[in-house]
Amino acid sequence: MDNILLRSFVDMGQSMLSVWSIVVQSWFVILPPALYFIFKLLWMDHIHGVYGAQISSVLLEIIPPRDVEKSPKVMESVFDGISGTDKGPTTVEEFVQGYFPPTFSLEMMGDGTGRAHIYIRTPKSFRNLVEAYLYAQYPEVEIFEVPDYVDEIPKGAPNKEWEIWGTDFEFTKPDPYPIKTYHFFEEDVTGKMIDPLSGLIETLGKLPPGQKIWFQYIITPVSPTFYNTGQALLQERTGRSVKAKPTSAIGNFLRQFGDVIVSIPKAFFGPVEFASATPEKAEKKDFLEYQLTPVEKEVIKALETNIGKNVFGVRMRMIYIGKRKGFDRTFLSSFIGGIKQFNDGNYNGFKPNDASKTYANYLFIQSRLRYRQRKIFGRYKQRDSDPSSTKFVMSTSELATVFHVPDMNVTAPALSRVASKRGSAPQNLPI
């Protein structure tokens, strides 16, 4: 028995020496790529921080007109304009200067005073662009630069006075599947638009004093390559064959080299594998349109329409923050219920991301809970796009559905509106 154990250890030692000898003889091939990727990760993080520190942003409050009656569709033009802010950087700009696409924040807030507010946070360099596109679609709207409302809450929250509950949101299905857009909120008989923001705005306006709900979409323009991802999903959904994308010679070399590195430990320590005598053949299925149900046809149509639009990378986040006395989580249920009106099991929808929710169980509950609360509170205040795990992609029509200037049918008194119409100056004034 002792001889068997000794021989096993000797064999294992010899195997490890063999692997080590391979590494010693090929270090000049293995280490440079590994060190390059580590250096690139650290370098990009550094130069992104330097580039981001040079960007100054402003918070613009949008006061909608009293008599506006427009579909959210017009807001698509605003987002189409914003999508053009990504200039497509050169190699030097991206890897030396640290350029990254501009980030905008679409926000709604209830401050516990019976009022709801709508904001857009934009880099100063794009303020004129944002205002121009908003005025083009909503001529009577008023836009003001305002102080940042997040500064009203002390940095040390939560504390003995303030309590916080927050979460990031994620999609229930892959990105290309659209949510229920504004087309679904039209009455079949009258064709009248039911504004999907009415419930959210009403909830924000019903908050009692000392209670606040902050809600934001952090959006960044995404390159048109997202269209290829949507096309691949569409081909899969319709049962058509997907052609493999040709790779470059360098890509083939790196892929094959990676396969060799991964296979070395398996060769020494893994079990012996034998090839199957009768390889399985994939059964090819032809796509037949008549086999689709009416709902499946509508989903495919919506999917194909969605991937043809300009798109943004989105982080969606909310925080309920308030005085401990009067902190009532039923407001959360009402607000999240308003968000779920955009969900459809056949299409897509939003759900809270469990990893970001402010709760803790089992060990060190209070300390872990405070850590989660302060982490999401800090990310909201900084308009931080982390965590990357909750990033998803939305088209301009989806964004226009979830964020637009509410029309006159939203009768919630909580929403501030322009008191009177603006008129142009008389043309016969003396100059």
Secondary structure as the mmCIF struct_conf table of DSSP 4:
data_model
#
loop_
_struct_conf.conf_type_id
_struct_conf.id
_struct_conf.beg_label_comp_id
_struct_conf.beg_label_asym_id
_struct_conf.beg_label_seq_id
_struct_conf.end_label_comp_id
_struct_conf.end_label_asym_id
_struct_conf.end_label_seq_id
HELX_RH_AL_P HELX_RH_AL_P1 ASP A 2 ALA A 53
TURN_TY1_P TURN_TY1_P1 GLN A 54 GLN A 54
STRN STRN1 SER A 57 ILE A 63
TURN_TY1_P TURN_TY1_P2 ARG A 66 ASP A 67
TURN_TY1_P TURN_TY1_P3 PRO A 72 PRO A 72
HELX_RH_AL_P HELX_RH_AL_P2 LYS A 73 SER A 83
TURN_TY1_P TURN_TY1_P4 GLY A 84 THR A 85
HELX_RH_AL_P HELX_RH_AL_P3 THR A 91 PHE A 95
TURN_TY1_P TURN_TY1_P5 VAL A 96 VAL A 96
BEND BEND1 GLN A 97 GLN A 97
STRN STRN2 PHE A 104 GLY A 110
BEND BEND2 GLY A 112 GLY A 114
STRN STRN3 ALA A 116 PRO A 123
HELX_RH_3T_P HELX_RH_3T_P1 LYS A 124 PHE A 126
HELX_RH_AL_P HELX_RH_AL_P4 ARG A 127 GLN A 137
TURN_TY1_P TURN_TY1_P6 PRO A 139 GLU A 140
STRN STRN4 GLU A 142 GLU A 145
HELX_RH_3T_P HELX_RH_3T_P2 TYR A 149 GLU A 152
BEND BEND3 ILE A 153 ILE A 153
TURN_TY1_P TURN_TY1_P7 LYS A 155 GLY A 156
BEND BEND4 PRO A 158 GLU A 161
STRN STRN5 TRP A 162 PHE A 171
BEND BEND5 THR A 172 LYS A 173
TURN_TY1_P TURN_TY1_P8 ASP A 175 PRO A 176
BEND BEND6 TYR A 177 TYR A 177
HELX_RH_3T_P HELX_RH_3T_P3 TYR A 182 PHE A 185
STRN STRN6 GLU A 186 GLU A 186
TURN_TY1_P TURN_TY1_P9 ASP A 188 THR A 190
STRN STRN7 MET A 193 MET A 193
TURN_TY1_P TURN_TY1_P10 PRO A 196 LEU A 197
HELX_RH_AL_P HELX_RH_AL_P5 SER A 198 GLY A 205
TURN_TY1_P TURN_TY1_P11 LYS A 206 LYS A 206
HELX_LH_PP_P HELX_LH_PP_P1 LEU A 207 PRO A 208
TURN_TY1_P TURN_TY1_P12 PRO A 209 GLY A 210
STRN STRN8 GLN A 211 PRO A 221
TURN_TY1_P TURN_TY1_P13 PRO A 224 THR A 225
HELX_RH_AL_P HELX_RH_AL_P6 PHE A 226 THR A 238
TURN_TY1_P TURN_TY1_P14 GLY A 239 GLY A 239
HELX_LH_PP_P HELX_LH_PP_P2 LYS A 243 PRO A 246
HELX_RH_AL_P HELX_RH_AL_P7 ALA A 249 PHE A 269
BEND BEND7 GLY A 270 GLY A 270
HELX_LH_PP_P HELX_LH_PP_P3 PRO A 271 VAL A 272
BEND BEND8 ALA A 277 THR A 278
HELX_LH_PP_P HELX_LH_PP_P4 ALA A 282 LYS A 284
HELX_RH_3T_P HELX_RH_3T_P4 GLU A 289 GLN A 291
BEND BEND9 LEU A 292 LEU A 292
HELX_RH_AL_P HELX_RH_AL_P8 PRO A 294 ASN A 306
TURN_TY1_P TURN_TY1_P15 ILE A 307 GLY A 308
BEND BEND10 LYS A 309 LYS A 309
STRN STRN9 VAL A 311 LYS A 323
BEND BEND11 ARG A 324 ARG A 324
TURN_TY1_P TURN_TY1_P16 LYS A 325 GLY A 326
TURN_TY1_P TURN_TY1_P17 ARG A 329 ARG A 329
HELX_RH_AL_P HELX_RH_AL_P9 THR A 330 ILE A 339
HELX_RH_3T_P HELX_RH_3T_P5 LYS A 340 PHE A 342
TURN_TY1_P TURN_TY1_P18 GLY A 345 ASN A 346
BEND BEND12 TYR A 347 TYR A 347
STRN STRN10 PHE A 350 PRO A 352
HELX_RH_3T_P HELX_RH_3T_P6 ASP A 354 SER A 356
BEND BEND13 LYS A 357 THR A 358
BEND BEND14 TYR A 362 TYR A 362
TURN_TY1_P TURN_TY1_P19 LEU A 363 PHE A 364
HELX_RH_AL_P HELX_RH_AL_P10 ILE A 365 GLN A 382
TURN_TY1_P TURN_TY1_P20 ARG A 383 ARG A 383
HELX_RH_3T_P HELX_RH_3T_P7 SER A 388 THR A 390
STRN STRN11 PHE A 392 SER A 395
HELX_RH_AL_P HELX_RH_AL_P11 THR A 396 VAL A 402
BEND BEND15 PHE A 403 HIS A 404
TURN_TY1_P TURN_TY1_P21 MET A 408 ASN A 409
TURN_TY1_P TURN_TY1_P22 PRO A 413 ALA A 414
STRN STRN12 LEU A 415 LEU A 415
BEND BEND16 ALA A 419 SER A 420
HELX_LH_PP_P HELX_LH_PP_P5 SER A 424 PRO A 426
TURN_TY1_P TURN_TY1_P23 GLN A 427 ASN A 428
#
